[in-house]
Amino acid sequence: MFESMVVRRNGENFPVEASVRTVDIDGEKFYQGILRDITERKQAESELARQKNFIRQVIDSDPSLIFVKDAGGRFLLANEAMAKSYGQTAEEIVGKCNSDFIHSPEQTAAYEIAHRKC
């Protein structure tokens, strides 16, 4: 499977997902190709990316420490203010835990308790 751009009869370009395979029928090899118009999917992906970028700009402009963690205490999301408090970028903090930045077990435990209360 792959994606490509094709041209309609009217000359308009549009995105497709192409699926190609060989089919054996009575010992004879045939090729089957299916093209799916993925215009709506590409538009939805573009809108989702636009919204994600907007939300990122909003939370990064807030000086408050904003973050989301999973049940294991790993950062799923952090704004720039939160990341800077650890001396990191927002991208660097994702996937890590407090213990990756704080080397004191007591301080790490205190941060974990405080973060659970938020």
N, CA, C and O of each residue as an XYZ file, in Angstrom:
472
protein
N       0.835     -1.181      0.000
C       0.000      0.000      0.000
C       0.877      1.241      0.000
O       1.945      1.267      0.612
N       0.418      2.245     -0.683
C       1.121      3.513     -0.702
C       0.125      4.615     -1.041
O      -0.980      4.359     -1.517
N       0.552      5.854     -0.781
C      -0.265      7.012     -1.110
C       0.367      7.734     -2.278
O       1.585      7.730     -2.456
N      -0.497      8.357     -3.075
C      -0.016      9.084     -4.241
C      -1.029     10.166     -4.606
O      -2.134     10.203     -4.066
N      -0.647     11.028     -5.510
C      -1.561     12.018     -6.068
C      -1.894     11.577     -7.490
O      -1.008     11.157     -8.234
N      -3.157     11.672     -7.865
C      -3.588     11.341     -9.221
C      -4.398     12.514     -9.764
O      -4.718     13.452     -9.034
N      -4.720     12.449    -11.036
C      -5.424     13.547    -11.700
C      -6.787     13.060    -12.173
O      -6.903     12.025    -12.828
N      -7.817     13.830    -11.827
C      -9.170     13.528    -12.319
C      -9.253     13.911    -13.800
O      -8.364     14.570    -14.338
N     -10.329     13.486    -14.434
C     -10.535     13.827    -15.847
C     -10.586     15.331    -16.069
O     -10.200     15.829    -17.127
N     -11.072     16.054    -15.051
C     -11.180     17.511    -15.181
C      -9.848     18.212    -14.907
O      -9.787     19.441    -14.935
N      -8.775     17.447    -14.640
C      -7.455     18.016    -14.412
C      -7.131     18.298    -12.957
O      -6.018     18.726    -12.652
N      -8.072     18.072    -12.051
C      -7.873     18.323    -10.617
C      -7.057     17.192     -9.993
O      -7.330     16.015    -10.226
N      -6.056     17.564     -9.199
C      -5.261     16.576     -8.453
C      -5.993     16.192     -7.179
O      -6.658     17.026     -6.565
N      -5.870     14.917     -6.777
C      -6.431     14.481     -5.505
C      -5.623     13.300     -4.966
O      -5.035     12.538     -5.734
N      -5.599     13.156     -3.627
C      -4.809     12.086     -3.018
C      -5.539     10.748     -3.033
O      -6.755     10.683     -2.852
N      -4.773      9.685     -3.251
C      -5.336      8.333     -3.213
C      -4.441      7.423     -2.386
O      -3.246      7.669     -2.225
N      -5.040      6.389     -1.878
C      -4.308      5.285     -1.261
C      -4.391      4.146     -2.265
O      -5.484      3.743     -2.663
N      -3.255      3.632     -2.669
C      -3.211      2.567     -3.657
C      -2.832      1.257     -2.988
O      -1.907      1.191     -2.178
N      -3.567      0.224     -3.347
C      -3.295     -1.119     -2.849
C      -3.128     -2.012     -4.077
O      -4.034     -2.112     -4.905
N      -1.978     -2.655     -4.190
C      -1.690     -3.497     -5.350
C      -1.243     -4.863     -4.864
O      -0.443     -4.967     -3.934
N      -1.759     -5.906     -5.490
C      -1.337     -7.264     -5.137
C      -1.473     -8.174     -6.345
O      -2.153     -7.854     -7.320
N      -0.805     -9.323     -6.251
C      -0.934    -10.326     -7.296
C      -1.937    -11.371     -6.834
O      -2.029    -11.694     -5.650
N      -2.677    -11.884     -7.792
C      -3.678    -12.914     -7.514
C      -3.424    -14.068     -8.478
O      -3.296    -13.865     -9.686
N      -3.352    -15.268     -7.938
C      -3.136    -16.453     -8.754
C      -4.482    -17.140     -8.967
O      -5.122    -17.580     -8.012
N      -4.906    -17.228    -10.233
C      -6.166    -17.900    -10.561
C      -5.839    -18.986    -11.584
O      -5.425    -18.714    -12.711
N      -6.042    -20.225    -11.144
C      -5.772    -21.395    -11.995
C      -4.365    -21.358    -12.595
O      -4.174    -21.666    -13.771
N      -3.384    -20.978    -11.772
C      -1.996    -20.961    -12.202
C      -1.603    -19.744    -13.018
O      -0.448    -19.615    -13.423
N      -2.544    -18.858    -13.261
C      -2.238    -17.656    -14.032
C      -2.162    -16.464    -13.068
O      -3.008    -16.306    -12.188
N      -1.143    -15.641    -13.251
C      -0.923    -14.498    -12.362
C      -1.647    -13.263    -12.893
O      -1.492    -12.877    -14.051
N      -2.446    -12.651    -12.004
C      -3.140    -11.403    -12.315
C      -2.730    -10.355    -11.291
O      -2.319    -10.679    -10.177
N      -2.848     -9.111    -11.685
C      -2.560     -8.004    -10.781
C      -3.863     -7.281    -10.469
O      -4.662     -6.985    -11.358
N      -4.055     -7.007     -9.189
C      -5.246     -6.285     -8.753
C      -4.788     -4.966     -8.131
O      -3.905     -4.940     -7.274
N      -5.394     -3.897     -8.572
C      -5.085     -2.591     -8.008
C      -6.351     -1.897     -7.556
O      -7.355     -1.894     -8.269
N      -6.305     -1.308     -6.374
C      -7.451     -0.571     -5.836
C      -6.966      0.824     -5.454
O      -5.977      0.971     -4.736
N      -7.659      1.829     -5.932
C      -7.371      3.212     -5.566
C      -8.528      3.734     -4.737
O      -9.690      3.618     -5.127
N      -8.197      4.315     -3.580
C      -9.217      4.904     -2.717
C      -8.973      6.403     -2.635
O      -7.854      6.840     -2.366
N     -10.009      7.183     -2.865
C      -9.915      8.633     -2.725
C      -9.830      8.938     -1.235
O     -10.755      8.634     -0.482
N      -8.717      9.542     -0.807
C      -8.515      9.837      0.616
C      -8.522     11.347      0.879
O      -7.903     11.828      1.829
N      -9.228     12.076      0.028
C      -9.316     13.528      0.179
C      -9.843     13.903      1.563
O      -9.257     14.746      2.244
N     -10.944     13.281      1.979
C     -11.535     13.619      3.284
C     -10.585     13.277      4.427
O     -10.484     14.038      5.390
N      -9.890     12.148      4.336
C      -8.943     11.774      5.385
C      -7.805     12.793      5.471
O      -7.411     13.192      6.567
N      -7.279     13.214      4.323
C      -6.195     14.199      4.311
C      -6.670     15.534      4.868
O      -5.915     16.210      5.567
N      -7.907     15.926      4.570
C      -8.457     17.167      5.122
C      -8.597     17.056      6.640
O      -8.288     18.002      7.365
N      -9.064     15.895      7.123
C      -9.209     15.680      8.570
C      -7.841     15.691      9.250
O      -7.695     16.269     10.327
N      -6.835     15.059      8.637
C      -5.479     15.059      9.196
C      -4.926     16.478      9.276
O      -4.286     16.853     10.259
N      -5.179     17.253      8.239
C      -4.706     18.635      8.211
C      -5.380     19.465      9.304
O      -4.720     20.249      9.985
N      -6.684     19.295      9.472
C      -7.417     20.023     10.512
C      -6.946     19.601     11.898
O      -6.791     20.446     12.780
N      -6.721     18.330     12.097
C      -6.221     17.841     13.385
C      -4.845     18.432     13.690
O      -4.587     18.846     14.820
N      -3.977     18.472     12.713
C      -2.648     19.055     12.900
C      -2.753     20.545     13.228
O      -2.011     21.052     14.069
N      -3.679     21.247     12.559
C      -3.876     22.671     12.824
C      -4.344     22.889     14.255
O      -3.849     23.780     14.946
N      -5.310     22.066     14.708
C      -5.818     22.187     16.073
C      -4.748     21.832     17.102
O      -4.635     22.492     18.135
N      -3.969     20.801     16.827
C      -2.891     20.409     17.738
C      -1.882     21.538     17.874
O      -1.427     21.835     18.979
N      -1.530     22.165     16.769
C      -0.591     23.285     16.781
C      -1.172     24.458     17.576
O      -0.457     25.105     18.341
N      -2.453     24.729     17.399
C      -3.103     25.819     18.131
C      -3.082     25.554     19.635
O      -2.739     26.441     20.416
N      -3.443     24.345     20.043
C      -3.449     23.994     21.469
C      -2.036     24.084     22.038
O      -1.847     24.557     23.159
N      -1.056     23.638     21.282
C       0.336     23.726     21.723
C       0.713     25.184     21.957
O       1.353     25.500     22.960
N       0.328     26.079     21.047
C       0.633     27.504     21.203
C      -0.041     28.076     22.445
O       0.556     28.877     23.165
N      -1.287     27.667     22.697
C      -2.022     28.175     23.860
C      -1.348     27.738     25.150
O      -1.098     28.570     26.021
N      -1.047     26.447     25.293
C      -0.475     25.995     26.569
C       0.961     26.483     26.747
O       1.401     26.707     27.874
N       1.699     26.652     25.638
C       3.067     27.141     25.771
C       3.121     28.625     26.122
O       4.116     29.099     26.671
N       2.066     29.352     25.810
C       2.057     30.781     26.147
C       1.643     31.025     27.597
O       1.771     32.145     28.092
N       1.153     30.005     28.278
C       0.741     30.125     29.683
C       1.960     29.905     30.580
O       2.658     28.902     30.438
N       2.220     30.832     31.500
C       3.378     30.672     32.381
C       3.177     29.619     33.478
O       4.127     29.248     34.168
N       1.934     29.139     33.636
C       1.673     28.086     34.624
C       2.327     26.783     34.179
O       2.577     26.572     32.992
N       2.597     25.916     35.145
C       3.171     24.611     34.825
C       2.029     23.689     34.419
O       1.226     23.280     35.258
N       1.957     23.363     33.123
C       0.892     22.516     32.590
C       1.518     21.218     32.122
O       2.500     21.216     31.380
N       0.928     20.096     32.573
C       1.447     18.786     32.174
C       0.360     17.739     32.283
O      -0.638     17.924     32.979
N       0.570     16.636     31.585
C      -0.295     15.459     31.657
C       0.633     14.274     31.828
O       1.646     14.152     31.139
N       0.272     13.397     32.764
C       1.071     12.187     32.997
C       0.196     10.954     32.838
O      -1.024     11.019     32.994
N       0.831      9.831     32.525
C       0.093      8.568     32.487
C       0.067      7.969     33.892
O       0.613      8.554     34.828
N      -0.558      6.817     34.037
C      -0.689      6.178     35.350
C       0.662      5.813     35.956
O       0.780      5.696     37.175
N       1.674      5.635     35.125
C       3.009      5.298     35.612
C       3.852      6.509     35.967
O       5.007      6.372     36.370
N       3.275      7.696     35.819
C       3.998      8.907     36.173
C       4.867      9.484     35.064
O       5.652     10.400     35.309
N       4.736      8.960     33.844
C       5.506      9.484     32.710
C       4.754     10.662     32.074
O       3.532     10.635     31.925
N       5.518     11.688     31.708
C       4.920     12.855     31.066
C       4.422     12.494     29.672
O       5.174     11.962     28.855
N       3.171     12.782     29.409
C       2.602     12.619     28.071
C       2.620     13.953     27.329
O       2.697     14.000     26.101
N       2.548     15.036     28.107
C       2.519     16.378     27.547
C       3.024     17.334     28.610
O       2.746     17.162     29.796
N       3.759     18.332     28.184
C       4.219     19.367     29.113
C       4.372     20.660     28.329
O       4.829     20.661     27.186
N       3.982     21.765     28.964
C       4.195     23.042     28.285
C       5.629     23.507     28.517
O       6.376     22.912     29.294
N       5.995     24.583     27.823
C       7.367     25.078     27.908
C       7.741     25.476     29.334
O       8.872     25.245     29.761
N       6.802     26.073     30.075
C       7.106     26.483     31.455
C       7.435     25.264     32.316
O       8.365     25.304     33.120
N       6.676     24.184     32.149
C       6.939     22.970     32.925
C       8.296     22.389     32.544
O       9.090     22.025     33.411
N       8.550     22.307     31.263
C       9.822     21.747     30.794
C      11.002     22.584     31.276
O      12.024     22.033     31.686
N      10.873     23.899     31.233
C      11.967     24.767     31.678
C      12.232     24.601     33.167
O      13.364     24.769     33.619
N      11.188     24.269     33.936
C      11.408     24.062     35.370
C      12.335     22.867     35.623
O      12.945     22.759     36.687
N      12.431     21.977     34.641
C      13.343     20.838     34.714
C      14.593     21.057     33.865
O      15.448     20.177     33.772
N      14.696     22.233     33.247
C      15.853     22.511     32.392
C      15.818     21.743     31.089
O      16.866     21.411     30.535
N      14.624     21.457     30.592
C      14.448     20.658     29.377
C      13.560     21.414     28.385
O      13.027     22.478     28.699
N      13.409     20.850     27.192
C      12.404     21.334     26.251
C      11.160     20.470     26.432
O      11.218     19.397     27.031
N      10.043     20.947     25.911
C       8.799     20.177     26.016
C       8.939     18.811     25.345
O       8.380     17.825     25.826
N       9.674     18.748     24.247
C       9.858     17.468     23.542
C      10.715     16.503     24.356
O      10.480     15.295     24.347
N      11.714     17.045     25.063
C      12.623     16.200     25.836
C      11.968     15.608     27.073
O      12.379     14.542     27.534
N      10.977     16.263     27.611
C      10.374     15.802     28.865
C       9.363     14.670     28.633
O       9.126     13.858     29.528
N       8.776     14.617     27.445
C       7.754     13.601     27.155
C       8.366     12.207     27.234
O       9.434     11.947     26.681
N       7.666     11.320     27.933
C       8.106      9.939     28.089
C       8.978      9.711     29.309
O       9.346      8.575     29.607
N       9.310     10.778     30.015
C      10.171     10.657     31.188
C       9.369     10.867     32.463
O       8.243     11.364     32.433
N       9.969     10.478     33.582
C       9.358     10.624     34.908
C      10.133     11.659     35.711
O      11.225     12.071     35.320
N       9.564     12.073     36.830
C      10.257     13.008     37.718
C      11.633     12.483     38.101
O      12.589     13.253     38.193
N      11.739     11.175     38.325
C      13.013     10.597     38.762
C      14.109     10.728     37.709
O      15.289     10.596     38.032
N      13.736     10.985     36.450
C      14.735     11.208     35.405
C      15.410     12.566     35.550
O      16.481     12.797     34.989
N      14.782     13.463     36.304
C      15.304     14.821     36.445
C      15.739     15.146     37.871
O      16.609     15.988     38.087
N      15.130     14.476     38.831
C      15.403     14.756     40.240
C      16.103     13.538     40.822
O      15.565     12.432     40.774
N      17.275     13.727     41.361
C      18.066     12.588     41.821
C      17.885     12.288     43.308
O      18.498     11.365     43.844
N      17.047     13.067     43.958
C      16.758     12.815     45.362
C      15.449     12.025     45.455
O      14.401     12.542     45.067
N      15.481     10.779     45.963
C      14.245      9.993     46.070
C      13.167     10.684     46.898
O      11.979     10.566     46.596
N      13.575     11.403     47.937
C      12.603     12.090     48.787
C      11.913     13.216     48.012
O      10.697     13.388     48.097
N      12.710     13.978     47.258
C      12.147     15.080     46.483
C      11.279     14.546     45.343
O      10.239     15.125     45.030
N      11.704     13.450     44.729
C      10.900     12.831     43.673
C       9.555     12.399     44.219
O       8.525     12.642     43.590
N       9.547     11.761     45.382
C       8.295     11.324     46.012
C       7.402     12.517     46.331
O       6.187     12.455     46.143
N       8.003     13.604     46.814
C       7.226     14.803     47.133
C       6.582     15.385     45.860
O       5.427     15.811     45.894
N       7.323     15.404     44.742
C       6.789     15.904     43.497
C       5.642     15.014     43.009
O       4.624     15.515     42.532
N       5.811     13.704     43.131
C       4.771     12.776     42.695
C       3.484     13.003     43.478
O       2.399     13.015     42.898
N       3.597     13.180     44.778
C       2.421     13.434     45.609
C       1.768     14.751     45.197
O       0.549     14.821     45.038
N       2.577     15.788     45.025
C       2.046     17.104     44.621
C       1.372     17.025     43.249
O       0.313     17.620     43.049
N       1.969     16.305     42.312
C       1.389     16.213     40.972
C       0.080     15.441     40.969
O      -0.808     15.743     40.172
N      -0.057     14.459     41.836
C      -1.317     13.708     41.906
C      -2.448     14.558     42.454
O      -3.616     14.306     42.161
N      -2.108     15.563     43.246
C      -3.134     16.450     43.822
C      -3.623     17.462     42.808
O      -4.703     18.024     42.986
N      -2.867     17.715     41.748
C      -3.241     18.733     40.760
C      -4.485     18.344     39.992
O      -4.934     19.091     39.123
